Amino acid sequence: MGFRGGFSRCTVVALVSLLAYANALVGSFWVITDIHLADDYVSGTDPTSFCTNGTGAAGKYGYFNCDSPEYTLLPSALSFMKQVPSDFLLWLGDSPTTYHEHPAGVENSDMIWNNIREVVSDLSTGLPDMDVYPTLGNHDAYPKDRVKPPPNDEYYSQFVSLWKHWLPAAAIDTVGYSGYYTAVLTPGFRVISLNTLYCDPANVYAMLNQSDHGGQWQWVGDTLKSARANNEKVLLIGHIPLGILDIEPVPMWADVCMEHYNNLTQEYHDIIAGQFFGHLHYDTWRIIREESGKPINTAYLVPGFTPRAASSSVLAPNTPGKNPAIRLYHYDTTTFELLDYDQYYTDLLAGNAAGELTWEIEYSAVKYYGLRDLSPASMDELSARLLTEDATWEQFFNVWFVGRIFEGCNTNCRLREACATAHVELRQFLDCTGALS
């Protein structure tokens, strides 16, 4: 069962799903990431003309391991999302297609910025009454992964112009300086948007001089301190996640960022209600721990919207692509505790065959994984079960690439992925995998 057009059945489905939280006043919010709009996608043609991993004929709504068609896939998702009761949208970055993967090598600055403007326009017109909170992705620049520390008015002024209708003036001021910001979602509830481009190991400008670029971490610390003083809970959002890129395996953040982030999340874990990142395109998470090893927070790595499966150079040639994905979180509007999430997707093969897309729930986390709740302790137990319980691994494996099966994942692959969910520090990850023994 799913959504096929402009009717209200999906609203009823969403409301029914909230009855599980009868003792709480429940709110919901959407998360979307890695849209990767491909404005040169041509339905019915050989996809190898615009996508190195494509074969066969490009479908109306997309093709596995190619990026999102410009005029069909995203409008369908936004039409569905508009029907579901929700309070706001977290948009985790990466609007442009990955032109460096195209056979012709056609990337240029105009293409990148046109893609970014088109996605902003689509979100604004498709969800006109939605509060949208964006963050910068590593592809939201030309060349990708190349953003200079401030002053960098030429770059950040573009996002001031693009985001100013969504964000308050104080947030736009810090966006204009260095790409990060904070905003109040509702009284007592705040979002902090990180600029993870200064943590990106591929950003030569950041890596040549590893420091607190733009004063971001000082600002995050001050913002968290103020939030605690004002009895606020906080959502942290960014594009590139912390932790280990499981398959390769390498750290995804520069050391200086990990040090600052670990210190801040340990000090303020009691007011951090959730952490959300994109970038990897597949469905996973990372457990944040205090020095004793106790789990204190969960970073959710939300699967990408694009049908292209993975940013990893190791994974990309071996994956079957993935179905487009969007996620709806449910939270307690009094305590701001995360209660559950519904992972939505559309079956791309079926939609292309039928000529229309159906958006439906792939799984709801608490029920699907048999969790007590979404607490860090419960998610940490789930990470442990990935290693010890074949049935739990099979559940994870079936949704890892959003309804597509990654046949190339062997026992070593399972070990690395499970350990990556449980440990964001390289040494602990290597110890978990046995690489240090």
C-alpha positions in Angstrom: 0.0 0.0 0.0 1.3 3.4 -0.9 0.7 6.9 -2.1 -0.1 7.4 -5.8 -1.4 10.9 -6.1 -3.3 13.7 -4.5 -5.5 11.9 -2.0 -5.5 11.9 1.8 -5.1 8.2 2.6 -1.4 8.7 3.4 -2.5 11.2 6.0 -4.6 8.5 7.7 -1.7 6.0 7.6 0.6 8.6 9.2 -1.9 9.3 12.0 -2.5 5.7 12.7 1.2 5.0 13.0 1.3 7.6 15.8 -1.2 5.8 18.0 1.7 3.6 19.2 2.8 6.6 21.2 -0.5 7.2 23.0 1.1 8.5 26.2 3.0 11.3 24.4 2.2 14.3 22.4 3.8 13.4 19.1 5.3 15.5 16.4 7.0 14.5 13.2 9.7 15.8 10.9 11.0 14.8 7.5 14.7 14.2 6.6 15.9 14.1 3.0 19.5 14.0 1.8 21.7 13.5 -1.3 19.1 14.4 -3.9 21.9 14.7 -6.6 19.8 16.2 -9.3 20.8 15.2 -12.9 19.5 17.7 -15.3 20.9 15.8 -18.3 19.0 12.6 -17.5 16.9 11.6 -20.5 14.2 9.0 -20.1 14.3 6.1 -22.6 17.9 6.6 -23.7 21.0 4.6 -23.0 22.1 5.8 -19.5 25.8 5.4 -20.3 25.6 8.7 -22.1 25.2 10.5 -18.8 25.9 7.8 -16.1 29.0 5.5 -16.1 27.2 2.7 -14.2 24.0 2.6 -16.1 22.9 -0.2 -18.5 19.7 -0.8 -20.5 17.2 2.0 -20.9 16.8 4.9 -18.5 13.3 4.9 -16.8 11.0 7.8 -16.4 11.7 8.2 -12.7 15.3 7.2 -12.6 17.9 4.4 -13.0 19.8 2.5 -10.4 23.3 3.9 -9.8 22.4 7.1 -11.8 21.3 10.3 -10.2 17.8 11.8 -9.9 15.9 12.9 -13.0 15.2 16.6 -12.9 11.4 16.8 -13.5 9.9 13.5 -12.2 11.4 11.9 -9.1 11.7 14.8 -6.6 8.3 16.3 -7.5 6.7 13.0 -6.8 8.3 12.7 -3.4 7.4 16.2 -2.4 3.8 15.7 -3.5 3.7 12.7 -1.1 5.5 14.5 1.7 3.1 17.4 1.5 0.2 15.1 2.4 1.8 13.7 5.6 1.5 15.8 8.8 4.9 17.1 9.8 6.5 20.0 11.6 9.6 20.7 9.6 12.1 19.3 7.1 15.9 18.6 7.7 17.7 18.8 4.3 21.2 17.3 4.7 22.8 18.6 1.5 24.3 17.5 -1.9 21.9 18.9 -4.5 24.1 18.5 -7.7 24.7 15.4 -9.7 28.1 13.8 -9.5 29.4 15.0 -12.8 32.9 13.6 -12.2 31.4 10.2 -12.8 30.0 11.1 -16.2 31.7 9.6 -19.3 32.1 13.0 -20.9 33.5 14.7 -17.8 31.1 17.6 -18.4 31.3 19.2 -14.9 31.4 23.0 -14.7 30.5 25.6 -12.1 27.3 26.7 -13.9 25.9 23.2 -13.8 26.6 22.8 -10.1 24.9 26.1 -9.1 22.0 25.4 -11.5 21.4 22.1 -9.8 21.5 23.7 -6.3 19.1 26.5 -7.4 16.7 24.0 -8.9 16.5 21.8 -5.8 15.9 24.9 -3.6 13.1 26.0 -6.0 11.6 22.5 -6.0 11.5 22.3 -2.2 10.1 25.8 -1.9 7.3 25.3 -4.4 6.6 21.6 -3.5 6.5 22.3 0.2 5.5 26.0 0.4 4.3 25.9 4.0 7.2 23.8 5.3 10.0 25.1 7.6 13.2 23.8 5.9 16.6 23.6 7.7 19.4 22.9 5.2 23.1 22.0 5.6 26.0 22.1 3.1 27.1 19.0 1.3 30.5 18.3 -0.2 29.1 18.4 -3.7 27.5 21.8 -3.0 30.6 23.4 -4.4 32.7 23.6 -7.5 35.0 21.7 -7.6 33.5 19.4 -5.1 35.2 19.1 -1.6 36.9 22.4 -2.2 35.8 25.2 0.1 38.2 27.8 1.5 37.9 28.9 5.1 36.5 32.4 5.7 36.5 35.0 4.5 34.9 33.4 1.5 32.1 35.8 0.6 31.9 34.7 -3.0 30.8 31.2 -1.9 28.7 31.7 1.2 26.8 34.7 -0.2 25.2 32.3 -2.7 23.6 30.4 0.2 22.6 33.5 2.0 20.5 34.3 -1.1 19.2 30.8 -1.5 18.3 30.1 2.1 17.2 33.4 3.5 13.5 32.7 3.0 13.8 29.7 5.3 16.1 30.9 8.1 16.0 33.8 10.7 18.3 36.7 10.3 20.8 35.6 12.9 21.2 32.3 11.2 21.7 33.9 7.8 24.5 36.0 9.4 26.5 33.0 10.4 25.7 31.2 7.1 27.2 34.2 5.3 30.3 34.1 7.4 31.1 30.3 7.4 28.1 28.2 6.4 26.9 27.1 9.9 23.9 28.3 11.8 21.4 27.6 14.6 17.6 28.2 14.7 14.7 27.6 17.1 12.4 24.8 15.8 9.8 25.5 18.4 10.2 26.9 22.0 12.6 24.6 23.8 13.8 22.8 20.7 16.8 24.0 18.5 18.7 22.9 15.5 22.4 23.4 14.9 23.6 23.0 11.3 27.3 22.1 11.0 29.6 22.9 8.1 31.2 19.5 7.7 33.2 20.7 4.6 35.8 21.9 7.1 36.0 18.3 8.4 36.2 16.7 5.0 39.6 14.9 4.4 39.2 15.6 0.7 39.0 19.4 1.3 42.7 20.4 0.7 42.0 23.9 2.1 40.9 22.5 5.4 43.5 19.8 5.6 46.5 22.0 4.8 45.9 23.8 8.1 43.8 21.7 10.5 42.3 24.2 12.9 38.9 25.5 14.0 38.1 27.0 10.6 35.6 29.9 10.9 35.5 29.4 14.7 32.9 26.8 14.2 33.6 24.6 17.2 33.9 27.5 19.5 30.6 28.7 18.2 29.0 25.2 18.6 30.2 25.1 22.2 28.8 28.5 23.0 25.5 27.6 21.4 25.2 24.3 23.3 26.1 26.1 26.6 23.4 28.7 25.9 20.9 26.0 25.0 21.5 24.2 28.3 21.1 27.4 30.2 17.7 27.9 28.4 16.6 24.4 29.0 16.6 23.6 25.3 17.0 20.3 23.5 19.1 20.3 20.3 19.2 18.5 17.0 22.6 18.4 15.3 22.7 18.1 11.5 25.5 17.9 9.0 26.3 16.2 5.7 29.5 14.2 6.0 29.2 12.0 9.1 31.7 11.4 11.8 33.2 7.9 12.3 34.6 5.3 10.0 33.8 4.7 6.3 33.2 1.1 7.0 34.2 -0.7 3.8 37.5 1.0 3.1 38.0 1.7 6.2 39.1 5.3 6.8 38.0 8.1 9.1 35.4 10.4 7.5 36.4 13.5 9.5 39.7 15.3 10.1 41.2 14.6 13.5 40.7 18.2 14.7 36.9 17.9 14.1 36.7 14.5 15.8 38.5 15.9 18.9 36.2 18.9 19.1 33.0 17.0 18.4 33.8 14.2 20.9 34.5 16.8 23.6 31.3 18.7 22.9 29.0 15.7 22.5 30.3 14.2 25.7 29.8 17.4 27.7 26.4 18.2 26.3 24.9 14.7 25.5 22.1 15.3 27.9 20.6 18.1 25.7 21.4 16.5 22.3 18.1 14.9 21.2 19.5 13.5 17.9 22.2 13.7 15.2 21.6 13.4 11.5 23.9 13.1 8.6 23.9 11.9 4.9 26.7 11.4 2.4 27.0 7.6 2.3 23.6 7.1 0.5 22.9 3.9 2.4 21.0 3.2 5.6 23.1 3.0 8.8 24.0 4.7 12.1 26.9 5.5 14.5 27.0 5.2 18.3 28.6 8.0 20.2 30.3 7.0 23.5 31.7 8.7 26.5 35.3 7.7 27.5 34.1 4.8 29.6 32.5 3.3 26.6 28.9 4.0 27.7 26.7 4.9 24.7 25.4 8.5 25.0 24.0 9.4 21.6 23.2 8.1 18.1 24.1 9.7 14.8 21.6 8.5 12.2 23.1 8.2 8.7 20.0 8.7 6.6 19.9 6.9 3.2 20.1 9.2 0.1 17.3 10.2 -2.2 19.3 9.5 -5.3 19.1 6.0 -6.9 22.9 6.0 -7.0 24.0 3.7 -4.2 27.3 4.8 -2.7 30.0 7.4 -2.5 32.6 4.8 -1.6 35.0 4.0 -4.4 35.1 0.5 -3.1 31.4 0.0 -3.0 30.3 1.9 -6.1 31.3 -0.7 -8.8 29.7 -3.6 -6.8 26.4 -2.3 -5.7 23.0 -2.8 -7.4 22.0 0.8 -6.9 19.2 1.7 -4.4 15.7 2.8 -4.3 14.9 6.5 -3.6 14.4 7.1 0.1 13.0 9.7 2.5 12.6 9.4 6.3 10.0 10.6 8.8 10.9 10.9 12.5 8.4 11.0 15.4 9.3 12.8 18.6 7.7 13.7 21.9 6.7 17.4 21.7 7.1 17.8 25.5 10.5 16.2 26.1 11.7 16.3 22.4 12.9 12.7 22.7 13.0 10.7 19.4 10.4 8.0 19.6 10.7 6.2 16.2 11.2 6.7 12.5 9.5 5.4 9.4 11.7 4.7 6.5 9.9 5.5 3.2 10.9 4.5 -0.2 9.6 4.0 -3.8 10.2 0.8 -5.8 11.9 2.3 -8.8 11.5 -0.7 -11.1 7.7 -1.0 -10.4 7.2 2.8 -10.7 9.0 2.9 -14.1 6.9 0.0 -15.3 3.6 1.5 -14.1 4.3 5.0 -15.2 3.7 6.4 -11.6 5.4 6.0 -8.3 4.1 4.6 -5.0 5.7 5.9 -1.8 5.4 3.5 1.1 6.9 2.6 4.4 9.8 0.2 4.0 10.1 -0.3 7.8 9.4 1.4 11.1 12.6 1.1 13.2 11.3 0.2 16.7 9.0 -2.6 15.4 11.3 -3.8 12.6 14.3 -4.3 14.8 12.5 -5.2 18.0 13.8 -2.2 19.9 12.6 -0.9 23.3 13.0 2.6 22.0 15.5 4.8 20.1 17.7 5.4 23.2 21.5 5.2 22.7 21.6 2.0 24.9 18.9 0.4 22.7 20.7 1.3 19.4 24.0 0.1 20.9 22.4 -3.3 21.6 21.2 -3.3 18.0 24.8 -2.7 16.8 26.0 -5.7 18.9 23.2 -7.9 17.5 24.5 -7.2 14.0 27.5 -9.2 14.9 25.9 -12.0 17.1 22.5 -12.6 15.5 22.2 -13.7 11.9 18.5 -12.8 11.8 19.2 -9.2 12.9 22.0 -8.9 10.3 19.6 -10.2 7.6 17.1 -7.5 8.6 19.7 -4.8 8.4 21.1 -6.3 5.1 17.7 -6.2 3.5 17.2 -2.5 4.0 20.8 -1.3 3.9 20.5 -0.3 0.2 16.8 0.5 0.5 15.2 -2.6 -1.0 18.2 -3.6 -3.1 20.5 -6.4 -2.2 24.3 -5.9 -2.1 25.5 -9.3 -3.1 29.2 -8.4 -2.7 29.0 -8.2 1.2 30.9 -11.2 2.7 31.7 -12.0 6.3 34.5 -9.4 6.5 32.1 -6.8 5.1 29.5 -7.7 7.8 32.2 -7.4 10.5 33.3 -3.9 9.3 29.8 -2.6 8.9 28.7 -3.8 12.3 31.8 -2.4 14.0 31.4 0.9 12.2 27.9 1.4 13.6 29.3 0.8 17.1 32.6 2.8 17.1 33.4 6.2 15.6 37.1 6.1 16.7 39.5 4.3 14.4 41.3 2.5 17.2 38.1 1.1 18.7 36.8 0.2 15.2 40.0 -1.7 14.4 39.9 -3.5 17.8 36.3 -4.5 17.1 37.2 -6.0 13.7 40.2 -7.8 15.2 42.7 -5.8 13.1 44.7 -4.9 16.3 44.9 -8.4 17.6 
